Amino acid sequence: MTIDFKNKIRPHRSFNRPNLDEYNQDLSIFESDRGRIINSAAIRRLQQKTQVFSLERNAAVRSRLTHSMEVQQVGRFISQQIFKSLGKAKQDEFGLTNLDRQFESIVEMSCLMHDVGNPSFGHFGEGAINQWFGDYIQAFVKRKDIADDAISLKPLITDICAFEGNAQALRIVHSLQTLNLTYTQMSGIIKYTRRADQAKPTEKENDSKSYLKKKAGYYLSEVDIIDAVNKTLNIQEGCRSPFAYVMEAADDISYCIADIEDAVEKGILKFDELLIRLKEEYQTIINNGKFSVYENEISLMEQLIANNLYRYNKTKIVSDFFVPFRVALNTRSVKHASKQFIDNIDAIYHGTYNQALVEDYSSSHALLETLKSVAFKHVFCAPEVQKQELQGYRIIAGLLDIYKPLLDLDRETFTAIINKADQTPLYQTRLCNKLSSKHLRAYQDAIKPETLKEFKSHFTTDENLRIISDNAWEFYFRCRLIQDYISGMTDQFAYDEYRALHVIEN
């Protein structure tokens, strides 16, 4: 099939101006996306969300925002390298002529947004949300006002218990912040292509898109925007946008070294020990039989370390090692990622390439895998980190306990509270008053009869989803409302809110 990136770089938005030129690729369209994203509250909140170390006071240690800025720069570098390597003739052939700035901006902003859906306290926060809803969901759906049978409700239950930062990112930019980004820009953050209520492919199924469906990529609540994005950009079911591959590679390259650098900064891992662990782990990885490493690459990690110790040996300042080491590692990894993009451009353009760009068992992959492995063994397992994760888990679960009474209510009572009617339960009314107005608006818009009717029309092949009652859908969107509010909190706000309200509870 023909590769023409003009079909992937398009101006369509949910709310378009009249008389839209469907193939207008003017840079200003994507500069508008850029402005909307950078000025959004979701991006600002990243400055107080965990990368690895919760409630960190040392400003030199990365937050989600500073990490995302680093990913943004690597994504920009990969994009530039792709165009440089392609040359003019190939750019013409693939419909990329004069689209270098557009391509670069789309990738950069996808990188900046890639973590906006992550809750407080990182992946432990995700786990806390899912376990809490897993513990209570069956009791919730047995309420008298939800008369649906267990079989028809199964997709809703599965979806609610599958909170995922990537899926939440799409929900934030489209349903909550309503940034009205181009479908092209949104496609860059849709990293996984499986709907949250659908099962992860098993090894026995031998699914050709197993990697792309490794995690939930979007919720039932965003099925309408996924349909619009895929239809407009000609993305087949289960496939992803080419921009998502670059965003993913930039993230993989960035966080590998960032986590261990932060660990050294905090004193969790001693610098001299780090160098020893890196050399040892690289040898272990290349000897496991999976990696294809040339003879001259057997001591690659040792060479990289030795080549970049010259400034540190003079100053004994750790950053004097990490700066040149990171530059060398990024340069090598970026060139490799861009080569992989070009070598597999047909599958990447059509979104069927079933792996990450930098995960190909090459020496570049081995280097990144070494950094990940050292971080896992010597940073994430450190007592200080695990203590912070447990604290974060307790805070998220505790906040959900506090807001549980809003999920215990029947639809009629909750609607009365939302509409500020008289004689509503005092405690639940006060809880509801604390919810974000943006989140409440999204909830109210979603449960309007006409909206639900249009929403259910997207499930043309899912009979169980079409027959679910409006009361059950209302409860689904109420669960989303609570998840939106809790997951959107910064670490510090969640901590303060938990302390304040936990005192009241006890």
WOFENUR-V285873 format. One record per backbone hydrogen bond with DSSP energy under -0.5 kcal/mol. CO is the residue of the C=O (numbers start at 1). NH is the residue of the N-H. Records with the same first field share a line. If there is no record, write none. Layout:
CO->NH + NH
This chain:
2->4
4->7
5->8 + 9
8->10
10->184
12->183
14->16
20->22
21->24
23->25
26->29 + 30
27->30 + 31
28->32
29->33
30->34
31->35
32->36
33->37
34->38
35->39
37->40
40->44
41->45
42->46
43->46
44->47
45->48
46->49 + 64 + 65
48->491 + 492
49->64
52->54
53->56
57->59
58->61
62->51
63->67
64->68
65->69
66->70
67->71
68->72
69->73
70->74
71->75
72->76
73->77
74->78
75->79
76->80
77->81
78->82
79->83
80->84
81->85
82->86
83->87
86->90
87->91
88->92
89->93
90->94
91->96 + 97
92->95
94->5
96->99
99->103
100->104
101->105
102->106
103->107
104->108
105->109
106->110
107->111
108->112
109->113
110->114
111->114
113->116
115->118
119->122
121->124 + 125
122->125 + 126
123->127
124->128
125->129
126->130
127->131
128->132
129->133
130->134
131->135
132->136
133->137
136->140
137->141
139->142
140->143
143->146
145->147
149->153
150->154
151->154
153->157
154->158
155->159
156->160
157->161
159->162
164->168
165->169
166->170
167->171
168->172
169->173
170->174
171->175 + 176
172->177 + 178
173->179
182->186
183->187
184->188
185->188
186->189
187->190 + 241
189->191
194->217 + 218
195->198
202->205 + 206 + 207
203->206
207->210
209->213
211->214
212->193
215->194
218->196
219->222
220->223
222->226
223->227
224->228
225->229
226->230
227->231
228->232
229->233
230->234 + 235
231->234
234->236
236->239
241->244 + 245
242->246
243->247
244->248
245->249
246->250
247->251
248->252
249->253
250->254
251->255
252->256
253->257
254->258
255->259
256->260
257->261
258->262
259->263
260->264
261->265
262->266
263->268 + 269
264->267
270->274
271->275
272->276
273->277
274->278
275->279
276->280
277->281
278->282
279->283
280->284
281->285
282->286
283->287
285->288
291->293
294->297
295->298
297->300
299->303
300->304
301->305
302->306
303->307
304->308
305->308
306->309
309->313
310->314
311->314 + 315
312->316
316->318
317->320
318->321 + 322
319->323
321->325
322->326
323->327
324->328
325->329
326->330
327->331
328->332
329->333
330->334
331->335
332->336
333->337
334->338
335->339
336->340
337->341
338->342
339->343
340->344
342->345
344->348
345->349
346->350
347->351 + 352 + 353
348->351
351->240
353->355
356->359
358->360
361->292
362->366
363->367
364->368
365->369
366->370
367->371
368->372
369->373
370->374
371->375
372->376
373->377
374->378
375->379 + 380
379->382
382->386
383->387
384->388
385->389
386->390
387->391
388->392
389->393
390->394
391->395
392->396
393->397
394->398
395->399
396->400
397->401
398->402
399->403
400->404
401->404
403->406 + 407
404->407 + 408
405->409
410->414
411->415
412->416
413->417
414->418
415->419
416->421
417->420
425->429
426->430
427->431
428->432
429->433
430->434
431->434
432->435
436->440
437->441
438->442
439->443
440->444
441->445
442->446
443->447
445->448
448->452
449->453
450->454
451->455
452->456
453->457
455->458
456->459
458->460
459->462
461->463
462->466
463->467
465->468
469->473
470->474
471->475
472->476
473->477
474->478
475->479
476->480
477->481
478->482
479->483
480->484
481->485
482->486
483->487
484->488
486->489
490->494
491->495
492->496
493->497
494->498
495->499
496->500
497->501
498->502
499->503
500->504
501->505
502->506
